[in-house]
Amino acid sequence: MVPGMLDVKGTKILAKSLFKELRGNGYSTNQILSLSTELIDLVTQDLKGDHEGEVQDAPPPAVLDDKAKEGWRAAL
């Protein structure tokens, strides 16, 4: 496993290299921003897909019977 500090440093280096490469090949700042937005959208969709599986796998919420409800009310 890579320590978090190296991961952040590597990510910054990769981003800077990619930015320089795109600018060097004639991409405008707006085009790079648009690409970045699309990448964020893809990651967001991927994360939502991961969380959907977690929600489906989660146990159903506990149902409190009347006695348990009274205990909670008393505690409040």
N, CA, C and O atoms as a GROMACS GRO file, in nm:
protein
  304
    1MET      N    1   0.084  -0.119   0.000
    1MET     CA    2   0.000   0.000   0.000
    1MET      C    3   0.088   0.124   0.000
    1MET      O    4   0.191   0.128   0.067
    2VAL      N    5   0.046   0.225  -0.075
    2VAL     CA    6   0.123   0.348  -0.087
    2VAL      C    7   0.080   0.444   0.024
    2VAL      O    8  -0.040   0.467   0.041
    3PRO      N    9   0.175   0.501   0.099
    3PRO     CA   10   0.138   0.599   0.200
    3PRO      C   11   0.063   0.717   0.138
    3PRO      O   12   0.087   0.753   0.023
    4GLY      N   13  -0.029   0.775   0.215
    4GLY     CA   14  -0.113   0.884   0.166
    4GLY      C   15  -0.034   1.001   0.112
    4GLY      O   16  -0.074   1.060   0.011
    5MET      N   17   0.076   1.036   0.175
    5MET     CA   18   0.156   1.152   0.130
    5MET      C   19   0.212   1.128  -0.009
    5MET      O   20   0.211   1.219  -0.092
    6LEU      N   21   0.262   1.008  -0.036
    6LEU     CA   22   0.314   0.978  -0.168
    6LEU      C   23   0.202   0.977  -0.271
    6LEU      O   24   0.223   1.018  -0.386
    7ASP      N   25   0.085   0.931  -0.232
    7ASP     CA   26  -0.027   0.928  -0.323
    7ASP      C   27  -0.066   1.070  -0.365
    7ASP      O   28  -0.091   1.094  -0.483
    8VAL      N   29  -0.072   1.162  -0.272
    8VAL     CA   30  -0.106   1.302  -0.301
    8VAL      C   31   0.000   1.363  -0.391
    8VAL      O   32  -0.032   1.430  -0.489
    9LYS      N   33   0.126   1.339  -0.359
    9LYS     CA   34   0.236   1.393  -0.439
    9LYS      C   35   0.232   1.338  -0.581
    9LYS      O   36   0.249   1.412  -0.678
   10GLY      N   37   0.210   1.208  -0.593
   10GLY     CA   38   0.203   1.146  -0.725
   10GLY      C   39   0.086   1.198  -0.807
   10GLY      O   40   0.098   1.218  -0.928
   11THR      N   41  -0.026   1.221  -0.740
   11THR     CA   42  -0.144   1.275  -0.808
   11THR      C   43  -0.116   1.415  -0.860
   11THR      O   44  -0.155   1.447  -0.972
   12LYS      N   45  -0.050   1.497  -0.781
   12LYS     CA   46  -0.018   1.634  -0.824
   12LYS      C   47   0.077   1.632  -0.943
   12LYS      O   48   0.061   1.710  -1.037
   13ILE      N   49   0.175   1.544  -0.939
   13ILE     CA   50   0.270   1.533  -1.050
   13ILE      C   51   0.198   1.489  -1.177
   13ILE      O   52   0.221   1.545  -1.284
   14LEU      N   53   0.110   1.390  -1.164
   14LEU     CA   54   0.034   1.341  -1.279
   14LEU      C   55  -0.054   1.451  -1.337
   14LEU      O   56  -0.060   1.469  -1.459
   15ALA      N   57  -0.122   1.525  -1.251
   15ALA     CA   58  -0.210   1.633  -1.297
   15ALA      C   59  -0.131   1.740  -1.370
   15ALA      O   60  -0.172   1.788  -1.476
   16LYS      N   61  -0.019   1.778  -1.314
   16LYS     CA   62   0.064   1.882  -1.376
   16LYS      C   63   0.118   1.834  -1.511
   16LYS      O   64   0.119   1.911  -1.607
   17SER      N   65   0.161   1.710  -1.518
   17SER     CA   66   0.212   1.655  -1.643
   17SER      C   67   0.103   1.649  -1.749
   17SER      O   68   0.126   1.684  -1.865
   18LEU      N   69  -0.016   1.604  -1.709
   18LEU     CA   70  -0.129   1.596  -1.802
   18LEU      C   71  -0.167   1.735  -1.852
   18LEU      O   72  -0.192   1.754  -1.971
   19PHE      N   73  -0.170   1.832  -1.762
   19PHE     CA   74  -0.204   1.969  -1.800
   19PHE      C   75  -0.102   2.023  -1.901
   19PHE      O   76  -0.140   2.080  -2.003
   20LYS      N   77   0.026   2.006  -1.872
   20LYS     CA   78   0.131   2.053  -1.964
   20LYS      C   79   0.120   1.985  -2.100
   20LYS      O   80   0.136   2.050  -2.204
   21GLU      N   81   0.093   1.855  -2.099
   21GLU     CA   82   0.079   1.780  -2.223
   21GLU      C   83  -0.038   1.831  -2.306
   21GLU      O   84  -0.026   1.852  -2.427
   22LEU      N   85  -0.151   1.852  -2.242
   22LEU     CA   86  -0.269   1.901  -2.313
   22LEU      C   87  -0.246   2.042  -2.368
   22LEU      O   88  -0.277   2.070  -2.484
   23ARG      N   89  -0.190   2.131  -2.285
   23ARG     CA   90  -0.162   2.268  -2.333
   23ARG      C   91  -0.061   2.265  -2.446
   23ARG      O   92  -0.073   2.340  -2.543
   24GLY      N   93   0.038   2.178  -2.435
   24GLY     CA   94   0.141   2.167  -2.540
   24GLY      C   95   0.085   2.116  -2.671
   24GLY      O   96   0.142   2.141  -2.777
   25ASN      N   97  -0.028   2.044  -2.664
   25ASN     CA   98  -0.091   1.992  -2.786
   25ASN      C   99  -0.206   2.081  -2.834
   25ASN      O  100  -0.286   2.039  -2.917
   26GLY      N  101  -0.212   2.203  -2.781
   26GLY     CA  102  -0.306   2.300  -2.834
   26GLY      C  103  -0.443   2.307  -2.768
   26GLY      O  104  -0.530   2.380  -2.815
   27TYR      N  105  -0.464   2.233  -2.661
   27TYR     CA  106  -0.593   2.241  -2.591
   27TYR      C  107  -0.602   2.373  -2.515
   27TYR      O  108  -0.505   2.416  -2.452
   28SER      N  109  -0.718   2.435  -2.521
   28SER     CA  110  -0.739   2.561  -2.449
   28SER      C  111  -0.768   2.531  -2.302
   28SER      O  112  -0.797   2.418  -2.263
   29THR      N  113  -0.760   2.637  -2.222
   29THR     CA  114  -0.790   2.622  -2.080
   29THR      C  115  -0.934   2.575  -2.062
   29THR      O  116  -0.962   2.491  -1.977
   30ASN      N  117  -1.026   2.630  -2.142
   30ASN     CA  118  -1.167   2.589  -2.132
   30ASN      C  119  -1.186   2.443  -2.170
   30ASN      O  120  -1.269   2.374  -2.110
   31GLN      N  121  -1.114   2.394  -2.269
   31GLN     CA  122  -1.124   2.254  -2.308
   31GLN      C  123  -1.072   2.162  -2.197
   31GLN      O  124  -1.129   2.056  -2.171
   32ILE      N  125  -0.965   2.205  -2.131
   32ILE     CA  126  -0.910   2.126  -2.021
   32ILE      C  127  -1.007   2.127  -1.903
   32ILE      O  128  -1.025   2.026  -1.836
   33LEU      N  129  -1.068   2.241  -1.879
   33LEU     CA  130  -1.168   2.250  -1.772
   33LEU      C  131  -1.288   2.160  -1.802
   33LEU      O  132  -1.340   2.093  -1.712
   34SER      N  133  -1.331   2.157  -1.927
   34SER     CA  134  -1.441   2.071  -1.968
   34SER      C  135  -1.405   1.923  -1.948
   34SER      O  136  -1.486   1.845  -1.898
   35LEU      N  137  -1.285   1.886  -1.985
   35LEU     CA  138  -1.236   1.750  -1.964
   35LEU      C  139  -1.236   1.716  -1.816
   35LEU      O  140  -1.278   1.607  -1.776
   36SER      N  141  -1.188   1.808  -1.734
   36SER     CA  142  -1.184   1.786  -1.590
   36SER      C  143  -1.324   1.765  -1.532
   36SER      O  144  -1.344   1.679  -1.447
   37THR      N  145  -1.418   1.844  -1.580
   37THR     CA  146  -1.557   1.831  -1.535
   37THR      C  147  -1.613   1.695  -1.572
   37THR      O  148  -1.681   1.631  -1.491
   38GLU      N  149  -1.584   1.650  -1.693
   38GLU     CA  150  -1.631   1.517  -1.736
   38GLU      C  151  -1.570   1.407  -1.651
   38GLU      O  152  -1.638   1.311  -1.615
   39LEU      N  153  -1.442   1.420  -1.617
   39LEU     CA  154  -1.377   1.320  -1.531
   39LEU      C  155  -1.442   1.318  -1.393
   39LEU      O  156  -1.465   1.210  -1.338
   40ILE      N  157  -1.472   1.435  -1.338
   40ILE     CA  158  -1.538   1.441  -1.208
   40ILE      C  159  -1.676   1.376  -1.215
   40ILE      O  160  -1.715   1.304  -1.124
   41ASP      N  161  -1.749   1.401  -1.323
   41ASP     CA  162  -1.880   1.338  -1.341
   41ASP      C  163  -1.869   1.186  -1.345
   41ASP      O  164  -1.951   1.116  -1.285
   42LEU      N  165  -1.769   1.135  -1.415
   42LEU     CA  166  -1.751   0.990  -1.423
   42LEU      C  167  -1.717   0.930  -1.287
   42LEU      O  168  -1.768   0.824  -1.251
   43VAL      N  169  -1.630   0.997  -1.213
   43VAL     CA  170  -1.595   0.948  -1.079
   43VAL      C  171  -1.717   0.952  -0.988
   43VAL      O  172  -1.740   0.859  -0.911
   44THR      N  173  -1.796   1.059  -0.998
   44THR     CA  174  -1.917   1.071  -0.916
   44THR      C  175  -2.014   0.958  -0.947
   44THR      O  176  -2.070   0.898  -0.855
   45GLN      N  177  -2.035   0.929  -1.076
   45GLN     CA  178  -2.124   0.820  -1.115
   45GLN      C  179  -2.071   0.687  -1.062
   45GLN      O  180  -2.148   0.603  -1.016
   46ASP      N  181  -1.941   0.668  -1.070
   46ASP     CA  182  -1.880   0.544  -1.022
   46ASP      C  183  -1.900   0.530  -0.871
   46ASP      O  184  -1.933   0.421  -0.823
   47LEU      N  185  -1.882   0.638  -0.798
   47LEU     CA  186  -1.902   0.634  -0.653
   47LEU      C  187  -2.047   0.607  -0.619
   47LEU      O  188  -2.076   0.533  -0.525
   48LYS      N  189  -2.139   0.666  -0.692
   48LYS     CA  190  -2.282   0.642  -0.667
   48LYS      C  191  -2.314   0.494  -0.690
   48LYS      O  192  -2.391   0.434  -0.615
   49GLY      N  193  -2.255   0.436  -0.794
   49GLY     CA  194  -2.275   0.294  -0.821
   49GLY      C  195  -2.223   0.208  -0.709
   49GLY      O  196  -2.285   0.107  -0.673
   50ASP      N  197  -2.108   0.246  -0.652
   50ASP     CA  198  -2.051   0.171  -0.539
   50ASP      C  199  -2.142   0.181  -0.418
   50ASP      O  200  -2.163   0.081  -0.349
   51HIS      N  201  -2.196   0.298  -0.391
   51HIS     CA  202  -2.280   0.318  -0.273
   51HIS      C  203  -2.416   0.251  -0.289
   51HIS      O  204  -2.475   0.209  -0.189
   52GLU      N  205  -2.467   0.239  -0.411
   52GLU     CA  206  -2.596   0.173  -0.431
   52GLU      C  207  -2.587   0.028  -0.385
   52GLU      O  208  -2.680  -0.024  -0.323
   53GLY      N  209  -2.477  -0.037  -0.414
   53GLY     CA  210  -2.458  -0.175  -0.371
   53GLY      C  211  -2.452  -0.186  -0.219
   53GLY      O  212  -2.504  -0.281  -0.162
   54GLU      N  213  -2.389  -0.087  -0.154
   54GLU     CA  214  -2.380  -0.088  -0.009
   54GLU      C  215  -2.518  -0.072   0.053
   54GLU      O  216  -2.550  -0.138   0.152
   55VAL      N  217  -2.599   0.016  -0.004
   55VAL     CA  218  -2.732   0.039   0.052
   55VAL      C  219  -2.817  -0.086   0.036
   55VAL      O  220  -2.890  -0.123   0.128
   56GLN      N  221  -2.808  -0.153  -0.078
   56GLN     CA  222  -2.886  -0.273  -0.101
   56GLN      C  223  -2.842  -0.386  -0.009
   56GLN      O  224  -2.924  -0.468   0.032
   57ASP      N  225  -2.713  -0.392   0.024
   57ASP     CA  226  -2.660  -0.497   0.109
   57ASP      C  227  -2.682  -0.470   0.258
   57ASP      O  228  -2.666  -0.560   0.340
   58ALA      N  229  -2.717  -0.347   0.292
   58ALA     CA  230  -2.733  -0.310   0.432
   58ALA      C  231  -2.856  -0.379   0.491
   58ALA      O  232  -2.956  -0.399   0.422
   59PRO      N  233  -2.847  -0.414   0.618
   59PRO     CA  234  -2.964  -0.475   0.682
   59PRO      C  235  -3.076  -0.373   0.695
   59PRO      O  236  -3.050  -0.253   0.700
   60PRO      N  237  -3.201  -0.418   0.701
   60PRO     CA  238  -3.312  -0.323   0.715
   60PRO      C  239  -3.303  -0.254   0.850
   60PRO      O  240  -3.251  -0.311   0.946
   61PRO      N  241  -3.355  -0.130   0.859
   61PRO     CA  242  -3.349  -0.061   0.986
   61PRO      C  243  -3.430  -0.135   1.094
   61PRO      O  244  -3.530  -0.199   1.065
   62ALA      N  245  -3.382  -0.125   1.216
   62ALA     CA  246  -3.451  -0.193   1.327
   62ALA      C  247  -3.585  -0.126   1.352
   62ALA      O  248  -3.598  -0.004   1.343
   63VAL      N  249  -3.682  -0.207   1.383
   63VAL     CA  250  -3.816  -0.157   1.417
   63VAL      C  251  -3.830  -0.166   1.568
   63VAL      O  252  -3.812  -0.272   1.628
   64LEU      N  253  -3.864  -0.052   1.629
   64LEU     CA  254  -3.880  -0.050   1.774
   64LEU      C  255  -4.022  -0.088   1.811
   64LEU      O  256  -4.119  -0.037   1.754
   65ASP      N  257  -4.035  -0.177   1.908
   65ASP     CA  258  -4.168  -0.208   1.957
   65ASP      C  259  -4.211  -0.098   2.054
   65ASP      O  260  -4.132  -0.009   2.086
   66ASP      N  261  -4.335  -0.102   2.101
   66ASP     CA  262  -4.389   0.004   2.186
   66ASP      C  263  -4.308   0.022   2.315
   66ASP      O  264  -4.287   0.134   2.361
   67LYS      N  265  -4.262  -0.090   2.372
   67LYS     CA  266  -4.185  -0.083   2.496
   67LYS      C  267  -4.052  -0.010   2.473
   67LYS      O  268  -4.011   0.071   2.556
   68ALA      N  269  -3.986  -0.039   2.362
   68ALA     CA  270  -3.860   0.027   2.330
   68ALA      C  271  -3.882   0.176   2.303
   68ALA      O  272  -3.801   0.258   2.343
   69LYS      N  273  -3.992   0.210   2.237
   69LYS     CA  274  -4.024   0.350   2.211
   69LYS      C  275  -4.042   0.426   2.341
   69LYS      O  276  -3.994   0.538   2.355
   70GLU      N  277  -4.112   0.366   2.438
   70GLU     CA  278  -4.132   0.430   2.567
   70GLU      C  279  -4.000   0.454   2.637
   70GLU      O  280  -3.981   0.558   2.701
   71GLY      N  281  -3.907   0.359   2.627
   71GLY     CA  282  -3.775   0.374   2.687
   71GLY      C  283  -3.700   0.492   2.627
   71GLY      O  284  -3.635   0.567   2.699
   72TRP      N  285  -3.709   0.508   2.496
   72TRP     CA  286  -3.643   0.619   2.429
   72TRP      C  287  -3.706   0.752   2.472
   72TRP      O  288  -3.636   0.850   2.495
   73ARG      N  289  -3.838   0.755   2.481
   73ARG     CA  290  -3.905   0.879   2.521
   73ARG      C  291  -3.863   0.918   2.662
   73ARG      O  292  -3.840   1.035   2.691
   74ALA      N  293  -3.853   0.819   2.749
   74ALA     CA  294  -3.815   0.846   2.888
   74ALA      C  295  -3.672   0.899   2.895
   74ALA      O  296  -3.641   0.985   2.978
   75ALA      N  297  -3.586   0.848   2.811
   75ALA     CA  298  -3.447   0.891   2.811
   75ALA      C  299  -3.432   1.035   2.762
   75ALA      O  300  -3.339   1.105   2.801
   76LEU      N  301  -3.524   1.077   2.676
   76LEU     CA  302  -3.517   1.213   2.624
   76LEU      C  303  -3.573   1.308   2.727
   76LEU      O  304  -3.576   1.429   2.704
   0.00000   0.00000   0.00000
